[in-house]
Amino acid sequence: MNRIIREARPTDMAEIMQVMDAAKGIMRQSGNMHQWGDGYPSETVISADMEKNSGFVIEDSGEIVGYFAFLQSPEPTYNKIYDGQWLDDTQPYHVVHRIASYADAHGIFDNIMDFCFSHDTNIRMDTHRDNKIMQHNILKHGFTYCGIIYLLSGDARLAYQRIV
């Protein structure tokens, strides 16, 4: 395994979308039938990540095997949290969104967390209630469940934070 993380480029779009499709397949196979429906994440969403210099690919021996967005705060949907509270609600933070990989690309979440925590010590994430794989990985990496946030669409998400 020879992995690197680098900023995504527009020329990566076709490969990124293949990774997104693979991730959707993993979700469906694990019982997560509703997250990432209706064409989400689209090329437009990924392009917006790139325009903010916040879209990243994970390459293994030169092949793209994963994608994620690493965005600076504030995240508007995190302004209000229900049934809980953030560990710290005053300091700047980064958000990790749109984690995707191929099923056989083991350890991607580890790679992403190593990268993210090398750039910030205050990270927030959220995931769908049915995304048991992501919940497992988030908790395994020391995040604390903080409560529920609502996306602009009105969909609820489980929210987490880790401060090192």
DSSP file with accessible surface (Angstrom, degrees, kcal/mol):
  #  RESIDUE AA STRUCTURE BP1 BP2  ACC     N-H-->O    O-->H-N    N-H-->O    O-->H-N    TCO  KAPPA ALPHA  PHI   PSI    X-CA   Y-CA   Z-CA
    1    1 A M              0   0  170      0, 0.0     2,-0.3     0, 0.0    59,-0.1   0.000 360.0 360.0 360.0 124.4    0.0    0.0    0.0
    2    2 A N        +     0   0  109      2,-0.1    59,-2.2     0, 0.0    60,-0.4  -0.694 360.0 176.1-130.4  78.2    1.5    3.3   -1.2
    3    3 A R  E     +A   60   0A  46     -2,-0.3     2,-0.3    57,-0.2    57,-0.2  -0.670  11.3 174.8 -96.9 142.0   -1.2    6.0   -0.3
    4    4 A I  E     -A   59   0A  88     55,-2.0    55,-3.1    -2,-0.3     2,-0.5  -0.962  20.3-143.2-133.8 152.7   -1.0    9.7   -0.7
    5    5 A I  E     +A   58   0A  41     -2,-0.3     2,-0.3    53,-0.2    53,-0.2  -0.974  30.6 161.1-114.9 130.8   -3.7   12.3   -0.1
    6    6 A R  E     -A   57   0A  38     51,-2.0    51,-2.6    -2,-0.5     2,-0.1  -0.946  46.0 -79.9-142.6 163.5   -3.7   15.3   -2.5
    7    7 A E  E     -A   56   0A  89     -2,-0.3    49,-0.3    49,-0.2     2,-0.1  -0.393  52.8-112.7 -63.1 139.6   -6.1   18.0   -3.5
    8    8 A A        -     0   0    7     47,-2.9    47,-0.2    -2,-0.1    -1,-0.1  -0.444  30.4-152.9 -71.9 149.0   -8.6   16.8   -6.1
    9    9 A R    >   -     0   0  120     -2,-0.1     3,-2.7     1,-0.1     4,-0.3  -0.890  28.5-111.6-121.1 153.8   -8.4   18.3   -9.6
   10   10 A P  G >  S+     0   0  107      0, 0.0     3,-1.7     0, 0.0     4,-0.2   0.846 117.7  62.7 -53.0 -32.2  -11.1   18.7  -12.2
   11   11 A T  G 3  S+     0   0  117      1,-0.3     3,-0.2     2,-0.1     4,-0.2   0.633  96.1  60.9 -69.9 -10.7   -9.4   16.0  -14.3
   12   12 A D  G <> S+     0   0    7     -3,-2.7     4,-2.6     1,-0.2     3,-0.3   0.500  74.6 102.1 -87.3  -6.8  -10.1   13.6  -11.4
   13   13 A M  H <> S+     0   0   18     -3,-1.7     4,-2.7    -4,-0.3     5,-0.2   0.859  77.3  49.4 -53.9 -47.2  -13.9   14.0  -11.7
   14   14 A A  H  > S+     0   0   67     -3,-0.2     4,-1.7    -4,-0.2    -1,-0.2   0.932 115.0  45.2 -60.4 -42.1  -14.8   10.8  -13.5
   15   15 A E  H  > S+     0   0   69     -3,-0.3     4,-2.0    -4,-0.2    -1,-0.2   0.894 111.8  52.5 -68.8 -37.6  -12.7    8.7  -11.1
   16   16 A I  H  X S+     0   0    0     -4,-2.6     4,-2.5     1,-0.2    -2,-0.2   0.929 107.9  51.0 -62.8 -43.5  -14.2   10.5   -8.1
   17   17 A M  H  X S+     0   0   33     -4,-2.7     4,-2.3     1,-0.2    -1,-0.2   0.860 107.1  53.9 -65.7 -31.5  -17.7    9.8   -9.3
   18   18 A Q  H  X S+     0   0  112     -4,-1.7     4,-2.2    -5,-0.2    -1,-0.2   0.912 108.8  49.1 -65.3 -40.2  -16.8    6.1   -9.7
   19   19 A V  H  X S+     0   0    0     -4,-2.0     4,-2.6     2,-0.2    82,-0.3   0.914 109.6  52.2 -63.8 -41.8  -15.7    6.1   -6.0
   20   20 A M  H  X S+     0   0    0     -4,-2.5     4,-2.4     1,-0.2    -2,-0.2   0.922 109.1  49.6 -60.5 -44.0  -18.9    7.8   -5.0
   21   21 A D  H  X S+     0   0  100     -4,-2.3     4,-1.9     1,-0.2    -1,-0.2   0.904 110.6  50.2 -61.9 -40.7  -20.9    5.1   -6.8
   22   22 A A  H  X S+     0   0   28     -4,-2.2     4,-2.1     2,-0.2    -2,-0.2   0.920 109.7  50.9 -63.3 -42.0  -18.9    2.4   -5.1
   23   23 A A  H  X S+     0   0    8     -4,-2.6     4,-2.5     1,-0.2    -2,-0.2   0.901 107.5  52.8 -64.0 -39.3  -19.6    4.1   -1.7
   24   24 A K  H  X S+     0   0   36     -4,-2.4     4,-2.5     1,-0.2    -1,-0.2   0.902 107.6  52.7 -61.7 -39.0  -23.3    4.2   -2.4
   25   25 A G  H  X S+     0   0   30     -4,-1.9     4,-2.5     2,-0.2    -2,-0.2   0.911 108.1  50.1 -62.0 -41.8  -23.2    0.5   -3.1
   26   26 A I  H  X S+     0   0   41     -4,-2.1     4,-1.6     1,-0.2     6,-0.2   0.925 110.5  50.9 -62.0 -43.6  -21.5   -0.2    0.2
   27   27 A M  H  <>S+     0   0   13     -4,-2.5     5,-2.7     1,-0.2     3,-0.3   0.939 111.2  46.7 -59.4 -48.0  -24.2    1.9    2.0
   28   28 A R  H ><5S+     0   0   69     -4,-2.5     3,-1.6     1,-0.2    -1,-0.2   0.914 110.3  52.8 -64.1 -41.3  -27.0    0.0    0.3
   29   29 A Q  H 3<5S+     0   0  169     -4,-2.5    -1,-0.2     1,-0.3    -2,-0.2   0.797 108.9  51.2 -64.6 -27.1  -25.4   -3.4    1.1
   30   30 A S  T 3<5S-     0   0   48     -4,-1.6    -1,-0.3    -3,-0.3   102,-0.2   0.322 126.4 -97.7 -94.2   7.6  -25.1   -2.5    4.7
   31   31 A G  T < 5S+     0   0   44     -3,-1.6     2,-1.3     1,-0.2    -3,-0.2   0.467  84.3 129.7  94.7   2.0  -28.8   -1.4    5.0
   32   32 A N      < +     0   0    0     -5,-2.7    -1,-0.2    -6,-0.2    -2,-0.1  -0.704  24.1 160.8 -90.4  88.7  -28.3    2.3    4.6
   33   33 A M        +     0   0  104     -2,-1.3    -1,-0.2     1,-0.1    -5,-0.1   0.590  62.7  42.8 -89.7 -11.8  -30.9    2.8    1.9
   34   34 A H  S >  S+     0   0  138     -3,-0.1     3,-0.6    -7,-0.1    -1,-0.1   0.691  82.0  97.5-115.2 -21.9  -31.6    6.5    2.1
   35   35 A Q  T 3  S+     0   0   14      1,-0.2    -7,-0.1   -11,-0.1    -8,-0.0  -0.453  91.8  13.9 -72.7 143.7  -28.3    8.4    2.4
   36   36 A W  T 3  S+     0   0   22      1,-0.1     3,-0.2    -2,-0.1    -1,-0.2   0.916  90.5 148.2  60.1  49.5  -26.8    9.9   -0.8
   37   37 A G    X   +     0   0   32     -3,-0.6     3,-1.5     1,-0.2    -1,-0.1  -0.420  42.9  42.3 -97.6 179.2  -29.9    9.5   -2.9
   38   38 A D  T 3  S-     0   0  178      1,-0.3    -1,-0.2    -2,-0.1    -2,-0.1   0.859 133.8 -51.4  52.6  43.0  -31.1   11.6   -5.8
   39   39 A G  T 3  S+     0   0   51      1,-0.2    -1,-0.3    -3,-0.2    -2,-0.1   0.620  89.6 178.5  77.6  11.3  -27.8   12.1   -7.5
   40   40 A Y    <   +     0   0   85     -3,-1.5    -1,-0.2     1,-0.2     2,-0.1  -0.780  61.0  35.7 -95.4 142.4  -25.9   13.3   -4.4
   41   41 A P  S    S-     0   0    0      0, 0.0    -1,-0.2     0, 0.0     2,-0.1   0.538  90.1-173.1 -77.1 136.8  -23.1   14.0   -4.2
   42   42 A S     >  -     0   0   40      1,-0.1     4,-2.3    -2,-0.1     5,-0.2  -0.348  41.5-102.9 -89.2 169.9  -23.1   15.4   -7.7
   43   43 A E  H  > S+     0   0  111      1,-0.2     4,-3.0     2,-0.2     5,-0.2   0.860 123.9  58.4 -59.6 -33.6  -20.3   16.7   -9.9
   44   44 A T  H  > S+     0   0  111      2,-0.2     4,-2.1     1,-0.2    -1,-0.2   0.917 106.3  46.8 -63.2 -42.9  -21.5   20.2   -8.9
   45   45 A V  H  > S+     0   0   35      2,-0.2     4,-1.9     1,-0.2    -2,-0.2   0.932 114.4  46.7 -64.5 -44.8  -21.0   19.4   -5.2
   46   46 A I  H  X S+     0   0    0     -4,-2.3     4,-2.3     1,-0.2    -2,-0.2   0.915 110.9  52.4 -64.9 -41.4  -17.6   17.9   -5.8
   47   47 A S  H  X S+     0   0   42     -4,-3.0     4,-2.6     1,-0.2    -1,-0.2   0.894 106.5  53.6 -61.0 -39.5  -16.6   20.9   -8.0
   48   48 A A  H  X S+     0   0   33     -4,-2.1     4,-1.3     2,-0.2    -1,-0.2   0.900 107.1  51.7 -63.1 -39.7  -17.6   23.3   -5.2
   49   49 A D  H ><>S+     0   0    1     -4,-1.9     5,-2.8     1,-0.2     6,-0.5   0.942 111.1  48.1 -57.7 -47.0  -15.3   21.4   -2.8
   50   50 A M  H ><5S+     0   0   20     -4,-2.3     3,-2.1     1,-0.2    -2,-0.2   0.893 105.3  57.3 -62.8 -40.5  -12.5   21.8   -5.3
   51   51 A E  H 3<5S+     0   0  158     -4,-2.6    -1,-0.2     1,-0.3    -2,-0.2   0.805 108.4  47.8 -62.4 -26.8  -13.2   25.5   -5.8
   52   52 A K  T <<5S-     0   0  130     -4,-1.3    -1,-0.3    -3,-0.5    -2,-0.2   0.294 115.1-118.2 -91.6   6.9  -12.7   25.9   -2.0
   53   53 A N  T < 5S+     0   0  103     -3,-2.1    -3,-0.2     1,-0.1    -2,-0.1   0.853  88.2 112.4  55.8  36.0   -9.5   23.9   -2.1
   54   54 A S      < +     0   0   13     -5,-2.8    16,-2.6    -6,-0.2     2,-0.5   0.323  40.4  96.8-121.9   3.7  -11.3   21.4    0.2
   55   55 A G  E     - B   0  69A   1     -6,-0.5   -47,-2.9    14,-0.2     2,-0.4  -0.855  52.2-176.3 -97.5 131.9  -11.8   18.3   -2.0
   56   56 A F  E     -AB   7  68A  22     12,-2.8    12,-2.1    -2,-0.5     2,-0.3  -0.969  14.7-155.0-131.7 144.4   -9.2   15.6   -1.6
   57   57 A V  E     -AB   6  67A   0    -51,-2.6   -51,-2.0    -2,-0.4     2,-0.5  -0.860  12.6-140.1-111.8 152.5   -8.5   12.3   -3.2
   58   58 A I  E     -AB   5  66A   0      8,-2.1     7,-3.1    -2,-0.3     8,-1.2  -0.966  21.5-163.2-108.6 122.0   -6.7    9.3   -1.7
   59   59 A E  E     -AB   4  64A  28    -55,-3.1   -55,-2.0    -2,-0.5     2,-0.5  -0.879   9.9-164.8-106.3 141.5   -4.4    7.6   -4.2
   60   60 A D  E >  S-AB   3  63A  34      3,-2.8     3,-1.9    -2,-0.4   -57,-0.2  -0.982  82.2 -21.4-124.3 113.3   -3.0    4.1   -3.8
   61   61 A S  T 3  S-     0   0   83    -59,-2.2    -1,-0.1    -2,-0.5   -58,-0.1   0.879 130.6 -48.9  52.0  42.0   -0.1    3.4   -6.1
   62   62 A G  T 3  S+     0   0   49    -60,-0.4     2,-0.4     1,-0.2    -1,-0.3   0.355 116.4 111.5  86.3  -5.9   -1.3    6.2   -8.4
   63   63 A E  E <  S-B   60   0A 124     -3,-1.9    -3,-2.8   -48,-0.0     2,-0.5  -0.858  71.8-119.5-104.3 135.8   -5.0    5.1   -8.5
   64   64 A I  E     +B   59   0A   6     -2,-0.4    -5,-0.2    -5,-0.2     3,-0.1  -0.589  42.0 160.4 -73.3 121.8   -7.8    7.1   -6.9
   65   65 A V  E     +     0   0A  19     -7,-3.1    37,-1.5    -2,-0.5     2,-0.3   0.404  59.0  19.3-121.2  -4.1   -9.4    4.9   -4.2
   66   66 A G  E     -BC  58 101A   0     -8,-1.2    -8,-2.1    35,-0.2     2,-0.3  -0.990  53.2-161.4-161.8 165.1  -11.1    7.4   -2.0
   67   67 A Y  E     +BC  57 100A   0     33,-2.5    33,-2.4    -2,-0.3     2,-0.3  -0.990  13.4 163.2-148.6 150.1  -12.4   11.0   -1.7
   68   68 A F  E     -B   56   0A   0    -12,-2.1   -12,-2.8    -2,-0.3     2,-0.4  -0.971  29.7-126.8-160.4 159.4  -13.4   13.4    1.1
   69   69 A A  E     -BC  55  97A   0     28,-3.1    28,-2.2    -2,-0.3     2,-0.5  -0.925  15.3-167.9-109.2 137.9  -14.0   17.0    1.7
   70   70 A F  E     - C   0  96A  12    -16,-2.6     2,-0.4    -2,-0.4    26,-0.2  -0.915  19.5-178.2-128.0  98.5  -12.2   18.9    4.5
   71   71 A L  E     - C   0  95A  16     24,-2.7    24,-3.0    -2,-0.5     2,-0.1  -0.816  25.0-122.4-111.0 141.5  -13.9   22.2    5.0
   72   72 A Q  E     - C   0  94A 146     -2,-0.4    22,-0.2    22,-0.2   -18,-0.0  -0.448  51.5 -67.7 -74.9 149.2  -13.1   25.1    7.3
   73   73 A S  S    S+     0   0   32     20,-2.4     2,-0.1    -2,-0.1    -1,-0.1  -0.278  91.8  71.9 -69.2 162.4  -15.8   26.3    9.7
   74   74 A P        -     0   0   98      0, 0.0     3,-0.1     0, 0.0    -2,-0.1   0.499  50.9-172.7 -87.3 152.7  -18.3   27.6   10.0
   75   75 A E    >   -     0   0   33      1,-0.1     3,-2.4    -2,-0.1     4,-0.3  -0.949  18.4-147.3-101.5 111.8  -20.7   24.8    8.8
   76   76 A P  G >  S+     0   0   85      0, 0.0     3,-1.6     0, 0.0     4,-0.3   0.843  95.2  56.9 -54.1 -36.1  -24.1   26.5    8.7
   77   77 A T  G 3  S+     0   0   18      1,-0.3    73,-0.5     2,-0.1     3,-0.3   0.616 100.9  60.3 -73.3  -8.0  -26.0   23.3    9.5
   78   78 A Y  G <  S+     0   0    1     -3,-2.4    -1,-0.3     1,-0.2     3,-0.1   0.414  76.4  92.2 -94.6  -0.6  -23.9   23.0   12.7
   79   79 A N  S <  S+     0   0  119     -3,-1.6     2,-0.4    -4,-0.3    -1,-0.2   0.835  93.2  36.1 -63.3 -32.2  -25.1   26.4   14.1
   80   80 A K  S    S-     0   0  130     -3,-0.3    70,-0.4    -4,-0.3     2,-0.4  -0.988  70.7-174.4-125.8 127.6  -28.0   24.7   16.0
   81   81 A I        -     0   0   28     -2,-0.4     2,-0.3     3,-0.1     3,-0.3  -0.959  11.1-150.1-122.2 140.9  -27.6   21.3   17.6
   82   82 A Y  B    S+D  148   0A  94     66,-3.0    66,-2.7    -2,-0.4     3,-0.1  -0.826  70.1  12.1-113.0 150.9  -30.5   19.4   19.2
   83   83 A D  S    S+     0   0  135     -2,-0.3     2,-0.3    64,-0.2    -1,-0.2   0.857 128.5  15.3  56.0  37.6  -30.6   16.9   22.1
   84   84 A G  S    S-     0   0   43     -3,-0.3     2,-0.3    63,-0.1    63,-0.2  -0.985  77.3-108.7 164.2-162.7  -27.0   17.7   23.0
   85   85 A Q        -     0   0  151     61,-1.0     2,-0.1    -2,-0.3    -3,-0.1  -0.987  30.4 -95.4-158.3 156.6  -24.2   20.2   22.6
   86   86 A W        -     0   0    9     -2,-0.3     3,-0.2     1,-0.1    59,-0.1  -0.405  33.4-122.1 -68.8 153.1  -20.8   20.5   20.9
   87   87 A L  S    S+     0   0   89      1,-0.3     2,-0.3    57,-0.1    -1,-0.1   0.871 103.2   7.9 -62.1 -38.8  -17.8   19.8   23.0
   88   88 A D        +     0   0   43      3,-0.1    -1,-0.3     1,-0.0    -3,-0.0  -0.957  62.7 179.4-144.5 126.4  -16.6   23.3   22.2
   89   89 A D  S    S+     0   0  104     -2,-0.3    -2,-0.0    -3,-0.2    -1,-0.0   0.104  75.0  58.3-115.4  20.2  -18.8   25.9   20.4
   90   90 A T  S    S+     0   0  111      2,-0.1    -1,-0.1     0, 0.0    -2,-0.0   0.694  85.4  77.3-118.2 -30.4  -16.4   28.8   20.4
   91   91 A Q  S    S-     0   0  112      1,-0.1    -3,-0.1     0, 0.0     0, 0.0  -0.527  85.4-100.7 -86.8 150.5  -13.2   27.7   18.6
   92   92 A P        +     0   0   90      0, 0.0     2,-0.3     0, 0.0    -1,-0.1  -0.265  47.9 178.9 -59.9 156.0  -12.8   27.4   14.8
   93   93 A Y        -     0   0   15     28,-0.1   -20,-2.4    27,-0.1     2,-0.3  -0.917  25.4-120.7-149.6 170.9  -13.0   23.8   13.5
   94   94 A H  E     -Ce  72 123A  28     28,-2.2    30,-2.5    -2,-0.3     2,-0.4  -0.890  20.9-144.2-115.2 155.4  -12.9   21.8   10.3
   95   95 A V  E     -Ce  71 124A   1    -24,-3.0   -24,-2.7    -2,-0.3     2,-0.5  -0.950   2.3-148.8-119.6 138.6  -15.6   19.5    9.0
   96   96 A V  E     +Ce  70 125A   2     28,-1.8    30,-0.5    -2,-0.4     2,-0.3  -0.943  28.9 165.9-107.4 123.7  -15.1   16.3    7.2
   97   97 A H  E     +C   69   0A  26    -28,-2.2   -28,-3.1    -2,-0.5    30,-0.1  -0.894  46.8  24.4-129.5 163.2  -17.8   15.5    4.6
   98   98 A R  E     -     0   0A  32     -2,-0.3     2,-0.4   -30,-0.2    -1,-0.1   0.833  64.4-176.6  55.7  43.7  -18.4   13.1    1.7
   99   99 A I  E     +     0   0A  22    -31,-0.1     2,-0.3    -3,-0.1   -31,-0.2  -0.589  13.7 163.2 -71.1 126.9  -16.1   10.3    2.8
  100  100 A A  E     +C   67   0A   3    -33,-2.4   -33,-2.5    -2,-0.4     2,-0.3  -0.997   7.3 152.5-147.4 145.6  -16.1    7.7    0.0
  101  101 A S  E     -C   66   0A  26     -2,-0.3   -35,-0.2   -82,-0.3     2,-0.2  -0.967  45.7 -84.2-158.9 171.9  -13.9    4.7   -1.0
  102  102 A Y    >   -     0   0   60    -37,-1.5     3,-1.7    -2,-0.3   -83,-0.1  -0.548  42.2-116.2 -78.8 152.3  -13.9    1.4   -2.7
  103  103 A A  T 3  S+     0   0   67      1,-0.3    -1,-0.1    -2,-0.2   -80,-0.0   0.830 115.0  49.7 -60.2 -33.4  -14.9   -1.6   -0.6
  104  104 A D  T 3  S+     0   0  128      1,-0.2     2,-1.4     2,-0.1    -1,-0.3   0.433  84.8  94.4 -90.1   4.2  -11.4   -3.2   -0.9
  105  105 A A    X   -     0   0    8     -3,-1.7     3,-1.0   -40,-0.1    -1,-0.2  -0.595  65.3-171.3 -94.1  74.1   -9.6    0.0    0.0
  106  106 A H  T 3   +     0   0  141     -2,-1.4    -2,-0.1     1,-0.2    -3,-0.0  -0.351  60.4  28.6 -69.5 145.8   -9.2   -0.8    3.7
  107  107 A G  T 3> S+     0   0   32     -2,-0.0     4,-2.1     3,-0.0    -1,-0.2   0.510  73.5 129.6  86.5   6.6   -7.9    1.8    6.1
  108  108 A I  H <> S+     0   0    5     -3,-1.0     4,-2.7     1,-0.2     5,-0.2   0.916  72.4  52.8 -60.3 -44.5   -9.2    4.8    4.2
  109  109 A F  H  > S+     0   0   12      1,-0.2     4,-2.7     2,-0.2    -1,-0.2   0.921 108.4  51.6 -59.8 -40.5  -10.8    6.3    7.3
  110  110 A D  H  > S+     0   0   59      1,-0.2     4,-2.5     2,-0.2    -1,-0.2   0.930 110.2  48.9 -58.5 -47.0   -7.5    6.0    9.2
  111  111 A N  H  X S+     0   0   42     -4,-2.1     4,-2.2     1,-0.2    -2,-0.2   0.915 112.2  48.4 -59.6 -43.7   -5.7    7.8    6.4
  112  112 A I  H  X S+     0   0    0     -4,-2.7     4,-3.0     2,-0.2     5,-0.2   0.926 111.8  48.3 -64.9 -45.4   -8.3   10.6    6.3
  113  113 A M  H  X S+     0   0    3     -4,-2.7     4,-2.9     2,-0.2     5,-0.3   0.913 110.0  52.1 -64.4 -41.2   -8.2   11.1   10.1
  114  114 A D  H  X S+     0   0  116     -4,-2.5     4,-1.0    -5,-0.2    -1,-0.2   0.937 113.9  44.9 -57.7 -45.8   -4.4   11.2   10.1
  115  115 A F  H >X S+     0   0   37     -4,-2.2     3,-0.5    -5,-0.2     4,-0.5   0.953 115.2  46.2 -62.7 -51.4   -4.5   13.8    7.4
  116  116 A C  H >X S+     0   0    0     -4,-3.0     3,-1.5     1,-0.2     4,-1.4   0.921 112.2  48.6 -63.1 -44.9   -7.2   15.9    9.0
  117  117 A F  H 3< S+     0   0   36     -4,-2.9    -1,-0.2     1,-0.3    -2,-0.2   0.678 103.4  62.1 -74.9 -12.0   -5.8   15.9   12.5
  118  118 A S  H << S+     0   0   86     -4,-1.0    -1,-0.3    -3,-0.5    -2,-0.2   0.639 112.9  38.1 -79.8 -12.1   -2.4   16.9   11.1
  119  119 A H  H << S+     0   0  111     -3,-1.5     2,-0.3    -4,-0.5    -2,-0.2   0.586 130.1   9.2-110.2 -18.7   -4.1   20.1    9.9
  120  120 A D     <  -     0   0   34     -4,-1.4    -1,-0.4     1,-0.0     3,-0.1  -0.974  49.1-150.0-159.3 150.8   -6.5   20.9   12.8
  121  121 A T  S    S+     0   0   74     -2,-0.3    43,-2.7     1,-0.2     2,-0.5   0.405  87.0  66.3-103.5   0.3   -7.1   19.6   16.3
  122  122 A N  E     + F   0 163A   7     41,-0.2   -28,-2.2    39,-0.0     2,-0.4  -0.936  65.2 168.7-127.7 104.9  -10.9   20.4   16.3
  123  123 A I  E     -eF  94 162A   0     39,-2.7    39,-2.6    -2,-0.5     2,-0.3  -0.953  14.2-168.3-123.8 138.1  -12.9   18.3   13.9
  124  124 A R  E     +eF  95 161A   2    -30,-2.5   -28,-1.8    -2,-0.4     2,-0.3  -0.921  10.6 170.5-121.5 150.9  -16.6   17.8   13.5
  125  125 A M  E     -eF  96 160A   4     35,-2.2    35,-3.1    -2,-0.3     2,-0.3  -0.961  12.1-162.1-147.8 162.8  -18.5   15.3   11.4
  126  126 A D  E     - F   0 159A  22    -30,-0.5     2,-0.3    -2,-0.3    33,-0.2  -0.967   8.4-177.5-144.3 160.2  -22.0   14.1   10.9
  127  127 A T  E     - F   0 158A   2     31,-1.9    31,-2.9    -2,-0.3     2,-0.1  -0.985  34.3 -86.8-153.3 163.1  -23.6   11.0    9.4
  128  128 A H    >   -     0   0   26     -2,-0.3     3,-1.9    29,-0.2     7,-0.2  -0.391  37.7-119.7 -69.3 145.6  -27.0    9.4    8.6
  129  129 A R  T 3  S+     0   0  123     27,-0.4    -1,-0.1     1,-0.3    28,-0.1   0.809 114.5  51.3 -56.4 -31.5  -28.6    7.4   11.4
  130  130 A D  T 3  S+     0   0   56      1,-0.1     2,-1.8     2,-0.0    -1,-0.3   0.510  81.9  97.5 -86.2  -5.4  -28.5    4.3    9.1
  131  131 A N    <>  +     0   0   10     -3,-1.9     4,-2.3     1,-0.2     5,-0.2  -0.547  42.4 162.3 -87.4  77.2  -24.8    4.6    8.3
  132  132 A K  H  > S+     0   0  124     -2,-1.8     4,-2.4  -102,-0.2    -1,-0.2   0.837  70.2  57.5 -65.9 -34.1  -23.6    2.1   10.9
  133  133 A I  H  > S+     0   0   76     -3,-0.2     4,-2.2     2,-0.2    -1,-0.2   0.948 110.1  43.5 -62.8 -47.3  -20.2    1.7    9.2
  134  134 A M  H  > S+     0   0   26      2,-0.2     4,-3.0     1,-0.2     5,-0.2   0.922 112.1  53.0 -66.2 -41.5  -19.5    5.4    9.5
  135  135 A Q  H  X S+     0   0   30     -4,-2.3     4,-2.4     1,-0.2     5,-0.3   0.926 109.4  50.1 -59.0 -42.9  -20.8    5.6   13.1
  136  136 A H  H  X S+     0   0  119     -4,-2.4     4,-2.5     1,-0.2    -1,-0.2   0.939 113.1  45.4 -60.0 -48.0  -18.4    2.7   14.0
  137  137 A N  H  X S+     0   0   33     -4,-2.2     4,-1.5     2,-0.2    -2,-0.2   0.903 111.6  52.0 -64.5 -42.0  -15.4    4.5   12.4
  138  138 A I  H  <>S+     0   0    0     -4,-3.0     5,-1.8     1,-0.2     3,-0.4   0.951 114.6  41.4 -60.6 -49.3  -16.2    7.8   13.9
  139  139 A L  H ><5S+     0   0   95     -4,-2.4     3,-1.9     1,-0.2    -2,-0.2   0.893 109.8  58.7 -67.2 -38.2  -16.5    6.4   17.5
  140  140 A K  H 3<5S+     0   0  126     -4,-2.5    -1,-0.2     1,-0.3    -2,-0.2   0.813 103.0  55.4 -59.9 -28.7  -13.4    4.2   16.9
  141  141 A H  T 3<5S-     0   0   30     -4,-1.5    -1,-0.3    -3,-0.4    -2,-0.2   0.144 125.8 -97.3 -97.2  21.1  -11.4    7.3   16.2
  142  142 A G  T < 5S+     0   0   43     -3,-1.9    21,-0.2     1,-0.2    -3,-0.2   0.587  71.0 148.5  85.0  11.1  -12.2    9.0   19.5
  143  143 A F      < -     0   0    8     -5,-1.8     2,-0.4    19,-0.1    -1,-0.2  -0.465  39.7-134.6 -76.1 153.9  -15.1   11.3   18.4
  144  144 A T  E     - G   0 161A  67     17,-2.8    17,-1.9    -2,-0.1     2,-0.3  -0.918  17.6-119.5-108.8 133.2  -17.8   12.1   20.9
  145  145 A Y  E     + G   0 160A 100     -2,-0.4    15,-0.2    15,-0.2     3,-0.1  -0.564  35.2 175.8 -68.4 129.0  -21.5   12.0   19.9
  146  146 A C  E     -     0   0A   6     13,-3.1   -61,-1.0     1,-0.4     2,-0.3   0.656  43.3 -85.2-112.9 -22.8  -22.8   15.5   20.5
  147  147 A G  E     - G   0 159A   0     12,-1.1    12,-3.1   -63,-0.2     2,-0.4  -0.987  56.5 -44.3 149.6-157.0  -26.4   15.5   19.2
  148  148 A I  E     -DG  82 158A  15    -66,-2.7   -66,-3.0    -2,-0.3     2,-0.3  -0.923  40.3-172.8-118.7 135.1  -28.5   15.9   16.1
  149  149 A I  E     - G   0 157A   0      8,-2.4     8,-2.7    -2,-0.4     2,-0.5  -0.830  18.1-133.4-117.0 161.4  -28.2   18.5   13.4
  150  150 A Y  E     - G   0 156A 104    -73,-0.5     6,-0.2   -70,-0.4   -70,-0.1  -0.973  13.5-135.5-119.5 130.5  -30.5   19.1   10.5
  151  151 A L    >   -     0   0   46      4,-2.9     3,-2.2    -2,-0.5     6,-0.0  -0.242  36.8 -98.5 -69.8 168.1  -29.4   19.5    6.9
  152  152 A L  T 3  S+     0   0  165      1,-0.3    -1,-0.1     2,-0.1    -2,-0.0   0.821 126.9  60.0 -59.5 -27.6  -30.9   22.3    4.7
  153  153 A S  T 3  S-     0   0   83      2,-0.1    -1,-0.3     1,-0.1     3,-0.1   0.597 120.8-110.9 -73.2 -13.3  -33.2   19.6    3.3
  154  154 A G  S <  S+     0   0   45     -3,-2.2     2,-0.2     1,-0.3    -2,-0.1   0.323  71.4 141.7  96.9  -6.5  -34.5   19.0    6.8
  155  155 A D        -     0   0   84     -5,-0.1    -4,-2.9     1,-0.1    -1,-0.3  -0.492  50.0-123.9 -71.1 137.1  -32.9   15.5    7.1
  156  156 A A  E     - G   0 150A  34     -6,-0.2   -27,-0.4    -2,-0.2     2,-0.3  -0.527  27.4-172.0 -80.7 147.1  -31.5   14.7   10.5
  157  157 A R  E     - G   0 149A  22     -8,-2.7    -8,-2.4    -2,-0.2     2,-0.4  -0.993  27.6-117.5-138.2 144.7  -27.9   13.7   11.0
  158  158 A L  E     -FG 127 148A   9    -31,-2.9   -31,-1.9    -2,-0.3     2,-0.4  -0.701  36.9-147.4 -78.5 128.8  -26.0   12.4   14.0
  159  159 A A  E     -FG 126 147A   0    -12,-3.1   -13,-3.1    -2,-0.4   -12,-1.1  -0.830  18.2-179.4-110.5 141.6  -23.3   14.9   14.9
  160  160 A Y  E     -FG 125 145A   5    -35,-3.1   -35,-2.2    -2,-0.4     2,-0.3  -0.935   6.8-170.1-135.8 155.3  -19.8   14.2   16.4
  161  161 A Q  E     -FG 124 144A   0    -17,-1.9   -17,-2.8    -2,-0.3     2,-0.4  -0.995   3.7-170.6-145.6 146.4  -16.8   16.2   17.5
  162  162 A R  E     -F  123   0A  77    -39,-2.6   -39,-2.7    -2,-0.3     2,-0.5  -0.990   2.1-171.9-137.1 130.7  -13.2   15.4   18.5
  163  163 A I  E      F  122   0A  74     -2,-0.4   -41,-0.2   -41,-0.2   -42,-0.1  -0.992 360.0 360.0-120.0 125.3  -10.8   17.9   20.0
  164  164 A V              0   0  102    -43,-2.7   -43,-0.1    -2,-0.5    -2,-0.0  -0.776 360.0 360.0 -95.5 360.0   -7.2   16.7   20.4
